[in-house]
Amino acid sequence: MAGTVIRSLGPYLISTLGLAFDGRALWVGDRATFYINQVDIVSGTIIRRLGAFAFRPAGMAFDGRALWVADRESKYIYQVDVVSGALIRRLGTYGFDNYGLAFDGRALWVVDRTNKYIYQADIISGTLIRRLGAYAFTPSCLAFDGPAMWVVDYTNKYLYRVDPVSGALIRRLGAFAFDPYGLAFDGRTLWVADYDNYYIYQISI
């Protein structure tokens, strides 16, 4: 059934903030240590960790070869090589409070938690393409499922599915987390990271 918890991973002794799926494993941000951890989605084991290059790592996204990490402190977005852990480059800020990130296959999307906007940015030039309303009282993270985008509302604990072309709201699901601060799509289901209890929930859609 759509909108139900399939299983959970954890708890991890980390401040789970930000989530991304690289095609095989999850990447989980750790606000306390400034590391990003690669997690096996079958066993839940932490495989390895990389430096986040961010003072306050928040949202993450995987573009097919590298991770993007949003830094709430500097307002920059860093591209990190997942093999070497090296910093590739950085993009400038697109909002007052950069939080969630998502990659749609061509462009990067950034959610501004304070101003409640979602910005689409070119990953080559860093140019802002456009912005959409976030449909959330406190938008905290993003994920793309192919045709549509998911937005987490931290305050109301909902997941909103939004059309990225028109900006129209398609539907909503419960987030199943007390402090939802990470979201990823694995090709079939959503994963939600809970900052409060350190669990990651797999949710059917």
VEXSEDREN-419880 format. One record per residue: residue number from 1; chain; x, z, y of N, C-alpha, C in turn. Coordinates in Angstrom, 2 decimals, m for minus. Each point is the difference from the previous one (the first is absolute). Layout:
# VEXSEDREN-419880
- NUM / A / X / Z / Y / X / Z / Y / X / Z / Y
...
# end
This chain:
# VEXSEDREN-419880
- 1 / A / 0.84 / 0.00 / m1.20 / m0.84 / 0.00 / 1.20 / 0.88 / 0.00 / 1.26
- 2 / A / m0.36 / m0.79 / 0.98 / 0.76 / m0.08 / 1.24 / m0.06 / 1.31 / 0.76
- 3 / A / 1.12 / 0.38 / 0.56 / 0.04 / 1.20 / 0.82 / 0.20 / 1.28 / m0.78
- 4 / A / 0.52 / m0.10 / m1.22 / 0.25 / 1.20 / m0.80 / 1.50 / 0.17 / m0.24
- 5 / A / 0.41 / 1.25 / m0.21 / 1.40 / 0.29 / m0.28 / 0.30 / m0.33 / m1.46
- 6 / A / 0.99 / m0.85 / m0.22 / 0.40 / m0.36 / m1.36 / 0.96 / 1.04 / m0.55
- 7 / A / 0.98 / 0.39 / 0.80 / 0.95 / 1.03 / m0.39 / 0.79 / 0.43 / 1.22
- 8 / A / 0.89 / 0.96 / m0.19 / 0.83 / 0.47 / 1.10 / 1.44 / 0.18 / m0.49
- 9 / A / 0.93 / m0.15 / 0.92 / 1.41 / 0.23 / m0.28 / 0.47 / 1.18 / 0.85
- 10 / A / 0.93 / 0.77 / m0.53 / 0.51 / 1.14 / 0.75 / m0.37 / 1.31 / m0.68
- 11 / A / 0.15 / 1.10 / 0.73 / 0.41 / 0.05 / 1.41 / 1.50 / m0.21 / 0.17
- 12 / A / 0.35 / m0.57 / 1.14 / 1.39 / m0.19 / 0.36 / 0.39 / 1.04 / 1.03
- 13 / A / 1.18 / 0.53 / m0.12 / 0.45 / 1.03 / 0.95 / 0.56 / m0.66 / 1.26
- 14 / A / m0.85 / m0.83 / 0.58 / 0.35 / m0.74 / 1.20 / m1.21 / m0.04 / 0.92
- 15 / A / 0.23 / m0.29 / 1.25 / m1.10 / m0.17 / 0.95 / m0.42 / m1.47 / m0.02
- 16 / A / m0.92 / m0.35 / m0.88 / m0.37 / m1.39 / m0.24 / m0.65 / m0.61 / 1.23
- 17 / A / 0.70 / m0.97 / 0.58 / m0.47 / m0.65 / 1.22 / 0.43 / m1.46 / m0.03
- 18 / A / m0.96 / m0.89 / m0.21 / 0.31 / m1.42 / m0.12 / 0.10 / m0.40 / m1.46
- 19 / A / m0.50 / m1.22 / m0.30 / m0.04 / m0.47 / m1.37 / 0.08 / m1.53 / m0.01
- 20 / A / 0.72 / m0.55 / m0.99 / 0.08 / m1.46 / m0.15 / 0.19 / m0.32 / m1.47
- 21 / A / m0.43 / m1.20 / m0.40 / 0.15 / m0.46 / m1.38 / 0.87 / m1.25 / 0.00
- 22 / A / 1.05 / m0.02 / m0.84 / 0.95 / m1.11 / 0.02 / m0.19 / m0.99 / m1.14
- 23 / A / m1.14 / 0.10 / m0.71 / m0.26 / m0.88 / m1.13 / 0.20 / 0.68 / m1.33
- 24 / A / 0.78 / 1.07 / m0.01 / 0.24 / 0.77 / m1.22 / m0.14 / 1.49 / 0.20
- 25 / A / 0.45 / 0.49 / 1.14 / 0.01 / 1.44 / 0.27 / m0.55 / 0.31 / 1.38
- 26 / A / m0.30 / 1.27 / 0.22 / m0.44 / 0.48 / 1.31 / 1.20 / 0.53 / 0.77
- 27 / A / m0.04 / m0.14 / 1.30 / 0.96 / 0.65 / 0.89 / m0.76 / 1.03 / 0.81
- 28 / A / 0.51 / 1.22 / 0.03 / m0.67 / 1.12 / 0.66 / 0.93 / 0.57 / 1.07
- 29 / A / m0.49 / 0.09 / 1.21 / 0.79 / 0.58 / 1.07 / 0.00 / 1.51 / m0.05
- 30 / A / 1.11 / 0.60 / 0.39 / 0.12 / 1.46 / 0.03 / 0.37 / 0.42 / 1.42
- 31 / A / m0.97 / 0.58 / 0.68 / 0.21 / 0.40 / 1.39 / 0.99 / 1.16 / 0.13
- 32 / A / 0.09 / 0.82 / m1.03 / 0.85 / 1.19 / 0.07 / 1.48 / m0.34 / m0.11
- 33 / A / 0.35 / m0.96 / m0.87 / 1.42 / m0.32 / m0.24 / 0.42 / m1.33 / 0.60
- 34 / A / m0.97 / m0.78 / 0.51 / 0.27 / m1.33 / 0.59 / 0.44 / m1.02 / m1.04
- 35 / A / m0.34 / 0.23 / m1.27 / 0.28 / m0.97 / m1.04 / m1.27 / m0.75 / m0.39
- 36 / A / 0.18 / m1.17 / m0.62 / m1.10 / m0.71 / m0.64 / 0.31 / m0.06 / m1.49
- 37 / A / m0.97 / 0.39 / m0.82 / 0.19 / 0.16 / m1.43 / m0.74 / m1.09 / m0.77
- 38 / A / 0.69 / m0.60 / m0.96 / m0.62 / m0.98 / m0.88 / m0.56 / 0.73 / m1.22
- 39 / A / m1.30 / m0.22 / m0.28 / m0.70 / 0.75 / m1.05 / m0.57 / m0.94 / m1.06
- 40 / A / 0.28 / 0.28 / m1.26 / m0.56 / m0.77 / m1.10 / m1.50 / 0.26 / m0.09
- 41 / A / m0.83 / m1.06 / 0.01 / m1.46 / 0.21 / 0.04 / m0.58 / 0.37 / m1.36
- 42 / A / 0.79 / m0.14 / m1.06 / m0.48 / 0.39 / m1.33 / 0.29 / 1.47 / m0.26
- 43 / A / 1.26 / 0.39 / 0.14 / 0.40 / 1.38 / m0.30 / m0.08 / 0.93 / 1.20
- 44 / A / 0.04 / m0.58 / 1.21 / 0.01 / 0.82 / 1.22 / 1.38 / 0.52 / 0.34
- 45 / A / 1.02 / m0.40 / m0.76 / 1.37 / 0.46 / 0.22 / 0.60 / m0.63 / 1.25
- 46 / A / 0.72 / 0.79 / 0.77 / 0.75 / m0.54 / 1.13 / 1.24 / m0.71 / m0.54
- 47 / A / 0.10 / m1.29 / 0.26 / 1.09 / m0.82 / m0.53 / 1.25 / 0.14 / 0.86
- 48 / A / m0.17 / m0.10 / 1.29 / 1.13 / 0.12 / 0.93 / m0.52 / 0.22 / 1.40
- 49 / A / 0.92 / 0.18 / 0.94 / m0.42 / 0.19 / 1.38 / 0.99 / m0.67 / 0.95
- 50 / A / m0.52 / m0.39 / 1.14 / 0.79 / m0.66 / 1.03 / m0.20 / 0.71 / 1.32
- 51 / A / 0.96 / m0.16 / 0.90 / m0.19 / 0.50 / 1.35 / m1.05 / m0.82 / 0.72
- 52 / A / m0.82 / 0.65 / 0.80 / m1.11 / m0.69 / 0.65 / 0.37 / m0.63 / 1.33
- 53 / A / 1.16 / 0.37 / 0.57 / 0.43 / m0.48 / 1.31 / m1.02 / 0.35 / 1.09
- 54 / A / m0.72 / 1.06 / m0.21 / m1.02 / 0.41 / 0.95 / 0.02 / 1.52 / 0.10
- 55 / A / m0.16 / 0.50 / 1.23 / m0.01 / 1.45 / 0.19 / m1.31 / 0.60 / m0.50
- 56 / A / m1.09 / m0.72 / 0.19 / m1.30 / 0.45 / m0.52 / m0.67 / m1.17 / m0.70
- 57 / A / 0.43 / m0.31 / m1.25 / m0.58 / m1.14 / m0.72 / m1.47 / 0.20 / m0.26
- 58 / A / m0.77 / m1.06 / 0.26 / m1.45 / 0.06 / m0.19 / m0.43 / m1.13 / m0.94
- 59 / A / m0.58 / m1.06 / 0.54 / m0.50 / m1.09 / m0.83 / 1.11 / m0.84 / m0.61
- 60 / A / m0.32 / m0.63 / m1.14 / 0.93 / m0.90 / m0.67 / m0.73 / m1.23 / m0.51
- 61 / A / 0.73 / m1.10 / m0.14 / m0.53 / m1.23 / m0.56 / 1.12 / m0.75 / m0.69
- 62 / A / m0.33 / m0.76 / m1.04 / 0.97 / m0.81 / m0.73 / m0.32 / m1.46 / 0.24
- 63 / A / 1.02 / m0.79 / 0.40 / m0.24 / m1.40 / 0.36 / 0.43 / m0.99 / m1.08
- 64 / A / 0.29 / 0.50 / m1.21 / 0.42 / m0.87 / m1.08 / 1.48 / 0.13 / m0.31
- 65 / A / 0.77 / 0.49 / 0.96 / 1.43 / 0.21 / m0.25 / 0.54 / 1.26 / 0.68
- 66 / A / m0.68 / 0.48 / 1.02 / 0.48 / 1.17 / 0.73 / m1.15 / 0.92 / 0.38
- 67 / A / 0.34 / 1.24 / 0.32 / m0.97 / 0.97 / 0.47 / 0.04 / 0.08 / 1.52
- 68 / A / m1.17 / 0.19 / 0.58 / m0.11 / 0.28 / 1.43 / m0.44 / 1.45 / 0.14
- 69 / A / 0.66 / 0.74 / 0.89 / m0.29 / 1.42 / 0.21 / m0.26 / 0.24 / 1.48
- 70 / A / m1.16 / 0.58 / 0.31 / m0.34 / 0.32 / 1.38 / 0.50 / 1.39 / 0.35
- 71 / A / 0.60 / 0.13 / 1.18 / 0.51 / 1.27 / 0.48 / m0.86 / 0.48 / 1.17
- 72 / A / m0.69 / 1.12 / m0.20 / m0.86 / 0.55 / 1.06 / 0.80 / 0.49 / 1.19
- 73 / A / 1.24 / 0.42 / m0.24 / 0.80 / 0.59 / 1.07 / 0.54 / m1.07 / 0.95
- 74 / A / 0.68 / m1.00 / m0.55 / 0.61 / m1.04 / 0.84 / m0.95 / m1.14 / 0.32
- 75 / A / m1.11 / m0.09 / m0.75 / m0.99 / m1.08 / 0.12 / 0.51 / m1.33 / m0.54
- 76 / A / 1.15 / 0.01 / m0.68 / 0.53 / m1.23 / m0.59 / m0.49 / m0.17 / m1.44
- 77 / A / 0.08 / m1.24 / m0.48 / m0.31 / m0.31 / m1.38 / 1.25 / m0.59 / m0.63
- 78 / A / 0.49 / 0.61 / m1.08 / 1.26 / m0.37 / m0.62 / m0.22 / m0.78 / m1.29
- 79 / A / 0.77 / m1.06 / m0.19 / m0.01 / m0.76 / m1.24 / 1.19 / 0.45 / m0.83
- 80 / A / m0.26 / 0.43 / m1.23 / 1.03 / 0.60 / m0.85 / 0.13 / m0.79 / m1.31
- 81 / A / 1.23 / m0.34 / m0.37 / 0.27 / m0.68 / m1.26 / m0.20 / 0.99 / m1.14
- 82 / A / m0.89 / m0.33 / m0.97 / m0.31 / 0.95 / m1.07 / 1.07 / 0.06 / m1.08
- 83 / A / 0.91 / m0.96 / m0.02 / 1.07 / 0.00 / m0.99 / 1.17 / 0.85 / 0.49
- 84 / A / 0.50 / m0.32 / 1.20 / 1.16 / 0.70 / 0.54 / m0.35 / 1.21 / 0.85
- 85 / A / m1.23 / 0.03 / 0.51 / m0.40 / 1.07 / 0.90 / 0.46 / m0.24 / 1.43
- 86 / A / 0.58 / m1.17 / 0.26 / 0.52 / m0.30 / 1.33 / m1.10 / m0.35 / 0.99
- 87 / A / 0.23 / 0.34 / 1.24 / m0.92 / m0.39 / 1.06 / 0.21 / m1.46 / 0.32
- 88 / A / m1.07 / m0.78 / m0.04 / 0.08 / m1.43 / 0.29 / m0.20 / m0.25 / 1.50
- 89 / A / m1.07 / 0.56 / 0.56 / m0.27 / m0.15 / 1.43 / m1.13 / 0.92 / 0.39
- 90 / A / m0.38 / m0.05 / 1.26 / m1.11 / 0.79 / 0.48 / m0.83 / m0.80 / 0.99
- 91 / A / m1.26 / 0.35 / 0.06 / m0.91 / m0.59 / 0.96 / m0.44 / 1.07 / 0.98
- 92 / A / m0.42 / m0.43 / 1.17 / m0.44 / 0.93 / 1.03 / m1.37 / 0.57 / m0.26
- 93 / A / m0.42 / 0.89 / 0.86 / m1.28 / 0.68 / m0.14 / m1.16 / m0.90 / 0.39
- 94 / A / m1.15 / 0.23 / m0.65 / m1.20 / m0.77 / 0.31 / m1.15 / 0.91 / 0.43
- 95 / A / 0.24 / 1.27 / 0.07 / m1.04 / 0.93 / 0.39 / 0.58 / 1.34 / 0.39
- 96 / A / m0.85 / 0.88 / 0.43 / 0.45 / 1.32 / 0.44 / 0.41 / 0.87 / m1.18
- 97 / A / m0.68 / m0.19 / m1.14 / 0.22 / 0.88 / m1.15 / 0.01 / m0.83 / m1.29
- 98 / A / 1.09 / m0.74 / m0.23 / 0.11 / m0.84 / m1.20 / m0.08 / 0.86 / m1.25
- 99 / A / m0.90 / m0.34 / m0.89 / m0.15 / 0.79 / m1.22 / 0.01 / m0.88 / m1.24
- 100 / A / m1.16 / m0.56 / m0.37 / m0.08 / m0.78 / m1.22 / 0.54 / m1.41 / 0.18
- 101 / A / 0.50 / m0.57 / m1.13 / 0.48 / m1.37 / m0.02 / m0.61 / m0.74 / m1.19
- 102 / A / m0.16 / m1.31 / 0.15 / m0.42 / m0.85 / m1.11 / 0.57 / m1.39 / 0.21
- 103 / A / 0.23 / m0.71 / m1.09 / 0.50 / m1.37 / 0.06 / m1.03 / m0.90 / m0.66
- 104 / A / m0.39 / m1.09 / 0.69 / m1.06 / m0.87 / m0.51 / 0.51 / m1.28 / m0.65
- 105 / A / 1.32 / m0.08 / m0.22 / 0.59 / m1.20 / m0.58 / 0.72 / m0.84 / 1.02
- 106 / A / m0.34 / 0.21 / 1.28 / 0.65 / m0.74 / 1.09 / 0.38 / 0.89 / 1.16
- 107 / A / m0.88 / 0.93 / 0.33 / 0.20 / 0.84 / 1.18 / m0.10 / 1.48 / m0.35
- 108 / A / 0.49 / 0.82 / 0.90 / m0.05 / 1.45 / m0.14 / m1.15 / 0.55 / 0.85
- 109 / A / m0.70 / 0.98 / m0.55 / m1.08 / 0.67 / 0.74 / 0.40 / 1.45 / 0.23
- 110 / A / m0.25 / 0.48 / 1.20 / 0.40 / 1.35 / 0.41 / m1.22 / 0.72 / 0.57
- 111 / A / m0.27 / 1.20 / m0.48 / m1.12 / 0.77 / 0.53 / 0.49 / 1.01 / 1.03
- 112 / A / m0.70 / 0.06 / 1.12 / 0.28 / 0.98 / 1.05 / m1.04 / 1.11 / m0.13
- 113 / A / 0.45 / 1.15 / m0.47 / m0.92 / 1.10 / m0.29 / m0.68 / 0.53 / 1.26
- 114 / A / 0.72 / 0.03 / 1.11 / m0.54 / 0.56 / 1.23 / m0.99 / m0.93 / 0.69
- 115 / A / 0.37 / m1.28 / 0.14 / m0.85 / m0.95 / 0.71 / m1.02 / m0.70 / m0.89
- 116 / A / 0.11 / 0.24 / m1.33 / m0.97 / m0.50 / m0.97 / m0.05 / m1.53 / m0.06
- 117 / A / 1.18 / m0.61 / 0.10 / 0.12 / m1.44 / m0.13 / 0.90 / m0.34 / m1.19
- 118 / A / m0.19 / m1.23 / m0.52 / 0.87 / m0.55 / m1.03 / 0.62 / m1.26 / 0.58
- 119 / A / 1.33 / m0.04 / 0.03 / 0.72 / m1.12 / 0.59 / 0.60 / m0.90 / m1.09
- 120 / A / m0.13 / m1.31 / 0.18 / 0.64 / m0.96 / m0.89 / 1.24 / m0.53 / 0.70
- 121 / A / 1.15 / 0.07 / m0.69 / 1.27 / m0.40 / 0.60 / 0.74 / m0.99 / m0.89
- 122 / A / 0.66 / m0.96 / 0.62 / 0.83 / m0.97 / m0.71 / 1.27 / 0.71 / m0.48
- 123 / A / 0.31 / m0.09 / m1.32 / 1.14 / 0.75 / m0.53 / 1.35 / m0.65 / 0.32
- 124 / A / m0.03 / m1.25 / 0.45 / 1.25 / m0.67 / 0.38 / 0.36 / 0.31 / 1.45
- 125 / A / m0.92 / m0.29 / 0.90 / 0.27 / 0.18 / 1.43 / m0.38 / 1.37 / 0.52
- 126 / A / m0.90 / 0.67 / m0.75 / m0.50 / 1.29 / 0.47 / m1.10 / m0.13 / 1.03
- 127 / A / m0.42 / m1.22 / 0.28 / m1.03 / m0.26 / 1.01 / m1.36 / 0.53 / m0.43
- 128 / A / m0.69 / 0.64 / 0.91 / m1.35 / 0.47 / m0.27 / m0.95 / m1.20 / m0.05
- 129 / A / m0.75 / m0.13 / m1.08 / m0.92 / m1.12 / m0.17 / m1.39 / 0.35 / 0.52
- 130 / A / m0.53 / 1.14 / m0.42 / m1.32 / 0.43 / 0.46 / m0.24 / 1.44 / m0.41
- 131 / A / m1.18 / 0.52 / 0.36 / m0.35 / 1.36 / m0.38 / m1.48 / 0.06 / m0.36
- 132 / A / m0.31 / 0.98 / m0.87 / m1.37 / 0.24 / m0.45 / m0.33 / 1.48 / 0.19
- 133 / A / m1.30 / 0.31 / 0.08 / m0.43 / 1.39 / m0.03 / 0.19 / 0.56 / m1.39
- 134 / A / 0.30 / 1.28 / m0.10 / 0.37 / 0.59 / m1.29 / m1.19 / 0.52 / m0.82
- 135 / A / m1.20 / 0.11 / 0.58 / m1.18 / 0.52 / m0.72 / 0.22 / 1.40 / m0.57
- 136 / A / 0.84 / 0.76 / 0.61 / 0.29 / 1.34 / m0.50 / 0.21 / 0.94 / 1.18
- 137 / A / m0.45 / 1.24 / m0.17 / 0.20 / 0.99 / 1.06 / 1.47 / 0.33 / 0.16
- 138 / A / 0.69 / 0.13 / m1.15 / 1.45 / 0.24 / 0.01 / 0.64 / m0.92 / m1.04
- 139 / A / 0.27 / m1.26 / 0.34 / 0.61 / m0.92 / m0.98 / 1.43 / 0.41 / m0.33
- 140 / A / 0.28 / 0.18 / m1.28 / 1.32 / 0.51 / m0.38 / 0.84 / m0.96 / m0.83
- 141 / A / m0.61 / m0.90 / m0.74 / 0.79 / m0.91 / m0.82 / m0.79 / m1.25 / m0.37
- 142 / A / 0.74 / m1.01 / m0.50 / m0.56 / m1.32 / m0.27 / 0.47 / m0.52 / m1.35
- 143 / A / m0.77 / m0.98 / m0.54 / 0.42 / m0.76 / m1.18 / m0.78 / m1.31 / m0.02
- 144 / A / 0.61 / m1.04 / m0.53 / m0.67 / m1.29 / m0.17 / m0.29 / m0.22 / m1.48
- 145 / A / m1.21 / m0.49 / m0.31 / m0.34 / m0.30 / m1.38 / m0.08 / m1.50 / m0.26
- 146 / A / 0.48 / m0.79 / 0.94 / m0.06 / m1.46 / m0.09 / m0.88 / m0.55 / 1.11
- 147 / A / m1.31 / m0.04 / m0.22 / m0.88 / m0.51 / 1.05 / m0.34 / 0.99 / 1.09
- 148 / A / 0.14 / 1.27 / m0.26 / m0.43 / 1.01 / 0.98 / 1.01 / 1.12 / 0.15
- 149 / A / m0.22 / 0.82 / 1.03 / 0.89 / 1.11 / 0.32 / m0.76 / 1.32 / m0.16
- 150 / A / 0.70 / 1.01 / m0.50 / m0.57 / 1.34 / m0.13 / 0.62 / 0.91 / 1.04
- 151 / A / m0.84 / 0.82 / 0.63 / 0.42 / 0.93 / 1.03 / m0.45 / 1.40 / m0.40
- 152 / A / 0.92 / 0.94 / 0.03 / m0.35 / 1.39 / m0.33 / m0.36 / 0.76 / 1.26
- 153 / A / m1.10 / 0.74 / m0.06 / m0.39 / 0.91 / 1.09 / 0.39 / 1.41 / m0.43
- 154 / A / 1.03 / 0.53 / 0.62 / 0.51 / 1.32 / m0.35 / m1.03 / 1.10 / 0.26
- 155 / A / m0.74 / m0.09 / 1.11 / m0.95 / 1.04 / 0.37 / m1.22 / 0.02 / m0.91
- 156 / A / m0.61 / m1.16 / m0.22 / m1.24 / m0.08 / m0.78 / 0.22 / m0.26 / m1.48
- 157 / A / 1.27 / m0.22 / m0.40 / 0.37 / m0.17 / m1.42 / m0.67 / m1.21 / m0.63
- 158 / A / m0.07 / m1.10 / 0.74 / m0.57 / m1.23 / m0.52 / 1.05 / m1.10 / m0.06
- 159 / A / m0.25 / m0.99 / m0.89 / 0.77 / m1.23 / m0.06 / m0.92 / m1.13 / 0.47
- 160 / A / 0.38 / m0.68 / 1.06 / m0.80 / m1.10 / 0.53 / 0.62 / m1.33 / m0.38
- 161 / A / m0.80 / m0.91 / m0.52 / 0.47 / m1.37 / m0.31 / m0.43 / m0.90 / 1.16
- 162 / A / 0.97 / m0.66 / 0.60 / m0.22 / m0.75 / 1.23 / 0.43 / m1.45 / m0.16
- 163 / A / m0.81 / m0.93 / 0.51 / 0.37 / m1.41 / 0.02 / 1.08 / m0.21 / 1.05
- 164 / A / 1.20 / m0.49 / m0.38 / 1.08 / m0.13 / 0.97 / m0.17 / m1.16 / 0.99
- 165 / A / m0.94 / m0.89 / m0.29 / m0.24 / m1.13 / 0.90 / m1.01 / 0.38 / 1.07
- 166 / A / m1.16 / 0.47 / m0.42 / m1.06 / 0.34 / 0.95 / 0.08 / 1.44 / 0.50
- 167 / A / 0.69 / 0.86 / m0.78 / 0.03 / 1.42 / 0.33 / m1.22 / 0.75 / m0.45
- 168 / A / m0.90 / m0.67 / m0.74 / m1.25 / 0.62 / m0.43 / 0.23 / 1.00 / m1.14
- 169 / A / m0.77 / 1.07 / 0.02 / 0.04 / 1.00 / m1.07 / m0.75 / m0.54 / m1.21
- 170 / A / 0.64 / 0.03 / m1.17 / m0.61 / m0.50 / m1.23 / m0.67 / 1.13 / m0.78
- 171 / A / 0.73 / 1.09 / m0.22 / m0.56 / 1.15 / m0.70 / 0.94 / 1.19 / 0.14
- 172 / A / m0.40 / 1.14 / m0.58 / 0.85 / 1.18 / 0.04 / m0.08 / 0.77 / m1.30
- 173 / A / 1.08 / 0.72 / m0.29 / 0.09 / 0.85 / m1.19 / 0.54 / 1.36 / 0.42
- 174 / A / m0.21 / 1.01 / m0.84 / 0.61 / 1.29 / 0.24 / 1.50 / m0.07 / m0.27
- 175 / A / 0.80 / 0.74 / 0.77 / 1.45 / m0.05 / m0.13 / 0.54 / 0.91 / m1.11
- 176 / A / m0.80 / 0.99 / m0.43 / 0.38 / 0.92 / m1.08 / 1.30 / 0.75 / 0.28
- 177 / A / 0.27 / 0.28 / 1.24 / 1.20 / 0.77 / 0.36 / m0.33 / 0.86 / 1.21
- 178 / A / 0.56 / 1.20 / 0.02 / m0.24 / 0.91 / 1.12 / 0.73 / m0.48 / 1.24
- 179 / A / 1.23 / m0.48 / m0.17 / 0.81 / m0.53 / 1.10 / 0.50 / m1.40 / m0.38
- 180 / A / m0.86 / m1.03 / 0.06 / 0.43 / m1.35 / m0.40 / 0.96 / m0.63 / 1.01
- 181 / A / 1.27 / m0.06 / m0.38 / 1.02 / m0.55 / 0.90 / 0.91 / m1.00 / m0.70
- 182 / A / m0.58 / m0.79 / m0.89 / 0.75 / m1.07 / m0.63 / m0.97 / m0.85 / m0.80
- 183 / A / 0.17 / m1.34 / 0.04 / m0.93 / m0.89 / m0.70 / 0.76 / m1.22 / m0.50
- 184 / A / m0.29 / m0.43 / m1.24 / 0.63 / m1.18 / m0.57 / m0.97 / m0.68 / m0.96
- 185 / A / 0.14 / m1.31 / m0.13 / m0.80 / m0.79 / m0.94 / 0.94 / m0.58 / m1.04
- 186 / A / m0.34 / 0.16 / m1.30 / 0.89 / m0.42 / m1.08 / m0.43 / m1.31 / m0.66
- 187 / A / m0.94 / m0.70 / 0.64 / m0.52 / m1.23 / m0.57 / m1.33 / 0.18 / m0.69
- 188 / A / m0.37 / 1.24 / m0.24 / m1.25 / 0.31 / m0.70 / m0.69 / 1.23 / 0.57
- 189 / A / 0.79 / 1.02 / 0.34 / m0.56 / 1.26 / 0.49 / 0.74 / 0.46 / 1.26
- 190 / A / m0.57 / 1.01 / 0.65 / 0.64 / 0.63 / 1.15 / 0.67 / 1.30 / m0.42
- 191 / A / 1.07 / 0.35 / 0.70 / 0.67 / 1.28 / m0.16 / m0.02 / 0.72 / 1.34
- 192 / A / m0.37 / 1.29 / m0.03 / m0.09 / 0.80 / 1.22 / 0.90 / 1.22 / m0.14
- 193 / A / 0.89 / 0.20 / 0.96 / 0.89 / 1.16 / 0.00 / m0.63 / 1.14 / 0.80
- 194 / A / 0.04 / 1.20 / m0.55 / m0.54 / 1.18 / 0.66 / 1.15 / 0.85 / 0.54
- 195 / A / 0.08 / 0.07 / 1.31 / 1.08 / 0.74 / 0.66 / m0.10 / 1.50 / m0.25
- 196 / A / m1.22 / 0.49 / m0.23 / m0.21 / 1.44 / m0.13 / 0.39 / 0.55 / m1.36
- 197 / A / m0.38 / m0.70 / m1.09 / 0.28 / 0.55 / m1.33 / 1.04 / m0.78 / m0.79
- 198 / A / 0.58 / m1.05 / 0.61 / 1.12 / m0.76 / m0.58 / m0.38 / m0.85 / m1.21
- 199 / A / m1.29 / m0.28 / m0.18 / m0.43 / m0.89 / m1.07 / m0.22 / m1.41 / 0.52
- 200 / A / 0.05 / m0.96 / m0.93 / m0.33 / m1.40 / 0.30 / m1.14 / m0.39 / m0.93
- 201 / A / m1.11 / m0.47 / 0.56 / m1.18 / m0.33 / m0.78 / m0.17 / m1.51 / m0.15
- 202 / A / m0.33 / m0.42 / m1.23 / m0.32 / m1.39 / m0.25 / m1.52 / m0.15 / 0.03
- 203 / A / m0.51 / m0.93 / 0.81 / m1.43 / m0.14 / 0.24 / m0.47 / m1.41 / m0.33
- 204 / A / m1.08 / m0.09 / m0.76 / m0.58 / m1.30 / m0.33 / m0.74 / m0.56 / 1.22
- 205 / A / 0.04 / m1.32 / 0.14 / m0.71 / m0.61 / 1.13 / m0.96 / m1.09 / m0.47
# end
